[in-house]
Amino acid sequence: MTDELIGRVAVVAGGTRGAGRGIAVALGERGATVYVTGRSSRASGRSEMDRPETIEETAELVTAAGGKGIAVRVDHSKVADVAALTERIRTEQDGRLDILVNDVWGGDSLTKWGVPFWEQDLADGIKLLRQATETHVITSWHLVPLMVARGSGLVVEITDGVETAYREAFFYDLAKAGVIRLAVAQAGDLKERGVTAVAVTPGFLRSEAMLELFGVTEANWRDATAQDPHFIASETPAFVGRAIAALASDPDHRRLSGQALSSWGLSDIYDFTDADGARPHWGRYFAAAFPKE
């Protein structure tokens, strides 16, 4: 544990698993108080994603890492839920919010790879866009004013990719590109208000779901390269988590406002490693494996 973020308050929206969990724990490693929000809870059961991870588990990991984890069940598509979270922070933290991470997703089952958009179910596509982008708007609309009132803060939009190339799934592409534009637009409105807004992408993420898909664990993850050789360049959720924690600890992070950043690029700036001591660089690997014609 380090102490750069002691006294800082963070919300990780969509912190139940994957990148969100990695980010929440990494903020805890630096001493932050982290509100971990999402729909999967021990008290209320699983979300429609039907995964076993819960917000309580993540909050406990934050506390074990040296921070203070607070689990709050929030459906970020519901204005009333996010408004209640905002009022809770006003009450419990005297309105202080230093870091907001928008990592709400929930679109895996709705994404159709390699299927032209007109052959996809329109209702599913619209639902994906609402879950992956509208939730971020609702969350920022309620919580960013807490930062504006103090004249400081960091908003991080978690996306997939920093390039403009098509992601081979229409609604997925719109969602991930839209999240980057959310960071750009927020940075524009926040330019004179002391608050930074950026988008950050992880590389090939070794999330719980991805490890399960390949039938491996973190202990033997390299075995999955027999199914997908590109998995050799993957990273744990801790890597993007440490990227966000390092960014949040930088007193001059406003110089990066409005940019689309990456875990590997931030590692070049802040000199951190993954949980296993490795230093994956998905950008360099991708450029070598898929050279542009």
C-alpha positions in Angstrom: 0.0 0.0 0.0 1.0 3.6 -0.7 -0.6 6.7 0.7 -1.1 9.0 -2.3 -4.9 8.8 -2.2 -5.6 8.7 1.5 -8.4 11.1 2.2 -9.6 10.9 -1.4 -13.1 9.7 -2.3 -13.9 7.6 -5.4 -16.9 6.1 -7.1 -16.3 3.1 -9.4 -19.5 2.7 -11.2 -19.6 -0.9 -12.5 -17.1 -2.1 -10.0 -18.4 -5.6 -9.5 -15.9 -7.4 -11.7 -13.3 -7.1 -14.4 -11.7 -3.8 -15.0 -14.0 -2.1 -12.5 -12.9 -4.4 -9.7 -9.2 -4.0 -10.7 -9.6 -0.2 -10.6 -11.4 -0.2 -7.3 -8.8 -2.3 -5.6 -5.9 -0.3 -7.1 -7.4 2.9 -5.7 -7.7 1.1 -2.4 -4.0 0.2 -2.6 -3.3 3.9 -2.5 -5.6 4.5 0.5 -8.7 5.8 -1.2 -12.3 5.5 0.1 -14.1 3.7 -2.8 -17.8 3.5 -3.4 -18.2 0.3 -5.4 -21.5 0.3 -7.3 -23.3 -2.2 -9.5 -26.3 -4.5 -9.6 -24.9 -7.8 -8.4 -25.2 -7.9 -4.7 -25.3 -10.6 -2.0 -28.4 -9.0 -0.7 -30.4 -8.7 -3.9 -28.8 -11.4 -6.0 -27.3 -11.5 -9.5 -27.9 -9.0 -12.3 -29.1 -10.3 -15.7 -25.5 -11.0 -16.6 -25.8 -13.9 -14.1 -22.2 -13.7 -12.9 -21.2 -14.7 -9.3 -19.1 -11.7 -8.4 -20.7 -9.1 -6.1 -20.1 -5.4 -5.2 -19.6 -6.6 -1.6 -16.7 -8.8 -2.6 -15.0 -5.9 -4.4 -15.5 -3.6 -1.5 -13.9 -6.1 0.8 -10.9 -6.4 -1.5 -10.6 -2.6 -1.5 -10.5 -2.6 2.3 -8.0 -5.5 2.4 -5.8 -3.6 0.0 -5.6 -0.7 2.5 -8.4 1.6 1.5 -12.0 1.7 2.6 -14.5 -0.1 0.4 -18.2 0.8 0.5 -20.6 -1.4 -1.5 -23.7 0.4 -2.8 -26.2 -1.4 -5.0 -27.0 1.0 -7.9 -28.7 0.4 -11.2 -27.0 3.2 -13.2 -29.8 3.2 -15.7 -32.2 4.4 -13.0 -32.0 8.1 -12.2 -33.4 7.6 -8.7 -30.6 5.1 -7.8 -27.8 7.5 -8.9 -29.5 10.5 -7.3 -29.6 8.5 -4.0 -25.9 7.6 -4.3 -25.1 11.3 -4.8 -27.0 12.3 -1.7 -25.3 9.5 0.3 -21.9 11.0 -0.7 -23.1 14.5 0.2 -24.0 13.1 3.7 -21.2 10.7 4.3 -18.3 12.6 2.7 -19.5 16.2 3.1 -20.0 16.2 -0.7 -16.4 15.3 -1.5 -15.8 13.3 -4.6 -12.3 13.2 -6.2 -12.5 10.4 -8.7 -15.4 9.0 -10.8 -14.9 6.0 -12.9 -17.6 5.2 -15.4 -17.2 1.5 -16.1 -20.8 0.4 -16.5 -21.2 -2.1 -19.4 -23.3 -5.2 -19.2 -23.4 -5.6 -23.0 -21.6 -8.9 -23.5 -24.7 -11.0 -24.2 -26.1 -8.2 -26.5 -23.0 -7.9 -28.7 -23.2 -9.7 -32.1 -19.8 -10.1 -33.7 -19.5 -10.1 -37.5 -23.3 -9.6 -38.1 -24.4 -6.6 -40.1 -26.4 -4.2 -38.1 -29.6 -4.6 -40.2 -29.6 -8.3 -39.4 -29.4 -7.7 -35.6 -32.2 -7.3 -33.2 -32.8 -3.6 -33.0 -34.2 -3.7 -29.4 -31.0 -5.5 -28.2 -28.9 -3.0 -30.0 -30.6 0.0 -28.4 -30.5 -1.7 -25.0 -26.7 -2.1 -25.4 -26.3 1.6 -26.2 -28.4 2.6 -23.2 -26.6 0.3 -20.8 -23.1 1.3 -22.1 -23.5 5.0 -22.7 -26.7 6.4 -21.2 -25.8 5.0 -17.8 -22.5 7.0 -18.0 -24.4 10.2 -18.8 -26.8 9.7 -16.0 -23.9 9.0 -13.6 -21.8 12.0 -14.6 -24.8 14.3 -14.6 -25.5 13.6 -11.0 -21.9 13.2 -9.6 -19.7 15.6 -11.5 -21.3 18.6 -9.9 -19.8 17.5 -6.6 -16.4 17.9 -8.3 -17.3 21.2 -9.9 -18.3 22.6 -6.5 -14.8 21.8 -5.2 -13.0 22.9 -8.4 -11.1 19.6 -8.8 -11.6 16.0 -9.7 -11.0 13.2 -12.2 -13.6 11.5 -14.4 -12.5 8.4 -16.2 -14.6 6.8 -19.0 -13.6 3.1 -19.5 -13.7 2.1 -23.2 -12.2 -0.4 -25.6 -9.5 0.8 -27.9 -8.0 4.2 -28.8 -8.0 3.8 -32.6 -10.8 4.7 -35.0 -10.9 1.4 -36.8 -14.2 -0.5 -36.8 -14.5 -3.0 -34.0 -16.5 -5.5 -36.1 -19.7 -5.3 -34.1 -22.0 -2.3 -34.9 -23.6 -1.5 -31.6 -20.5 -2.4 -29.6 -18.5 0.0 -31.8 -20.9 2.8 -31.3 -20.9 2.3 -27.5 -17.1 2.2 -27.1 -16.6 5.1 -29.5 -19.4 7.0 -27.8 -17.7 6.6 -24.4 -14.6 8.2 -25.8 -16.7 11.1 -27.0 -18.3 11.4 -23.6 -14.8 12.0 -22.2 -14.0 14.6 -24.8 -17.3 16.4 -24.3 -17.1 16.4 -20.5 -13.5 17.7 -20.8 -14.8 20.5 -22.9 -17.5 21.6 -20.4 -15.1 21.1 -17.5 -12.1 22.9 -19.0 -12.5 26.0 -16.9 -13.7 24.2 -13.8 -10.6 22.4 -12.6 -11.9 18.9 -13.4 -10.2 16.4 -15.7 -12.1 14.0 -18.0 -10.4 11.2 -19.9 -11.2 7.9 -21.6 -9.0 4.9 -20.7 -8.8 1.5 -22.4 -7.3 -1.7 -21.1 -5.6 -4.1 -23.5 -6.7 -7.8 -23.9 -8.2 -8.2 -20.4 -7.8 -11.3 -18.4 -11.1 -10.8 -16.6 -13.0 -13.4 -14.7 -15.3 -14.0 -17.6 -12.4 -14.3 -20.1 -10.5 -16.8 -18.0 -13.7 -18.8 -17.7 -14.3 -18.7 -21.4 -10.9 -20.2 -22.1 -11.3 -22.7 -19.2 -8.2 -21.5 -17.4 -7.3 -19.6 -14.2 -4.9 -16.8 -13.5 -2.4 -19.5 -12.4 -2.3 -21.2 -15.8 -3.7 -18.5 -18.1 -0.9 -19.1 -20.7 -2.5 -22.4 -21.6 -5.3 -20.4 -23.3 -2.8 -19.3 -25.9 -3.5 -22.7 -27.6 -6.9 -21.3 -28.3 -6.0 -17.7 -29.0 -2.2 -16.9 -29.4 -2.9 -13.2 -28.9 -3.8 -14.0 -25.3 -0.1 -14.0 -24.6 -0.2 -10.2 -24.6 -3.1 -10.0 -22.2 -3.2 -8.1 -18.9 -5.0 -8.6 -15.6 -7.6 -6.1 -14.3 -4.9 -4.9 -11.9 -3.0 -3.3 -14.8 -5.7 -0.9 -15.8 -6.4 -0.4 -12.2 -2.9 0.7 -11.5 -3.1 3.0 -14.5 -6.1 4.8 -13.1 -4.6 5.0 -9.6 -1.4 6.4 -11.0 -3.3 9.0 -13.0 -5.4 9.9 -10.0 -2.3 10.4 -7.9 -0.7 12.8 -10.5 -1.3 16.4 -9.4 -0.9 17.5 -13.0 -3.4 15.1 -14.6 -5.2 18.0 -16.1 -2.7 18.1 -18.9 -4.2 14.9 -20.2 -7.9 16.0 -20.1 -9.9 15.2 -23.2 -7.6 12.4 -24.3 -8.2 8.7 -25.0 -5.5 6.9 -23.0 -4.5 3.3 -22.5 -3.2 1.1 -19.7 0.0 0.4 -21.6 0.5 4.1 -22.5 0.0 5.2 -18.9 2.5 2.5 -17.8 5.0 4.2 -20.0 4.3 7.5 -18.2 4.0 6.3 -14.6 6.3 3.2 -14.6 4.0 0.6 -13.0 3.7 -3.1 -13.7 0.9 -5.7 -13.8 0.1 -7.9 -10.7 2.6 -10.5 -11.9 5.4 -8.0 -12.4 5.0 -8.1 -16.2 4.6 -5.0 -18.3 2.2 -5.9 -21.1 1.9 -3.5 -24.0 -1.1 -4.3 -26.1 -0.6 -1.4 -28.4 2.8 -2.4 -29.5 1.8 -6.1 -29.8 -1.4 -5.2 -31.8 0.6 -3.1 -34.2 3.1 -5.9 -34.8 0.4 -8.7 -35.1 -2.0 -6.7 -37.3 0.1 -4.3 -39.4 -1.9 -1.8 -41.4 -1.8 -2.3 -45.2 
